[in-house]
């Protein structure tokens, strides 16, 4: 969204905790999924939600690494409709622990945990003649903020990564929130 107000969308049916930051970088457009509500949500009983896993199921596990997040993102991308993937062309995926300091500063984030993903480049509507030396469009997914969000909400890691990926690809095409929601529904 150019210059105007914030674009709002729902991450899941019961939460409206993200907004689309109306940020455009000087030389490359940056648009990202930004967290606006970091409150922990527990059931009314005050107890954390139970996932059905036993302690033994988790004792030997480590937090998913960059490679696992990347594999989930690739799987989510592969499950998108073929026509959509064909149109996406030159999009690169990068998984990082956190956004770099410039992104945090330029997007006026309170914390590097406040952004889950970022589309960096020019959307389809902005493409004209390629500019010499211009890097391909890329989607960055931030592992630690994604894992933090995942730990605080009742959502699978796969569905969260898929949501962020679809949302960021949606920026590449200039899709509305409704279009992105329909795309998510088609792959769910």
Protein Blocks (a to p, Z undefined) as FASTA:
>chain_A
ZZiacddddfbfkbccbccdfbdcfklccdddddfbfcdcddfkopacdehiafklmmmp
ccddfklmmmmmmmmmmmpcfklmmmnmpadddddfbdcfklmmmnopabfklpfbdced
jdfklpccddehiacddddddfklmmmmmmmpccdfklmmmmmmmmmmmmmnopafklmm
mmmmmmZZ
